[in-house]
Amino acid sequence: MSKAWRIEFDGAIYHALSRGDKQRDIFIEDEDRLPLLELTGKWVYIETKT
């Protein structure tokens, strides 16, 4: 089965990775991922507010 086509447009964010190279974890501790989650939450709030 082939992958579905991605809809592309300027400024889009397509996905966030949950694993690094060779399936290694990107974040070691939960505290390591908090800045990314906070930034993502702020972006989602701003984008959905407009």
C-alpha positions, 0 to 999 in steps of 0.5 A, spaced: 500 500 500 502 506 498 502 512 502 497 518 501 499 524 498 501 530 502 497 536 502 503 542 501 502 549 503 507 555 505 508 555 513 505 548 514 507 543 519 507 536 517 509 532 523 513 532 529 518 526 530 517 521 536 524 517 534 530 519 532 536 516 528 535 508 528 529 509 532 532 512 538 529 516 543 529 524 542 527 525 549 531 522 555 526 525 560 519 527 560 522 534 563 526 534 556 520 534 552 516 540 556 519 546 552 517 543 545 510 541 548 509 548 551 511 552 544 507 547 540 501 549 545 502 556 544 503 555 536 496 551 536 493 556 540 495 562 536 493 559 529 486 556 532 485 563 535 485 567 528 
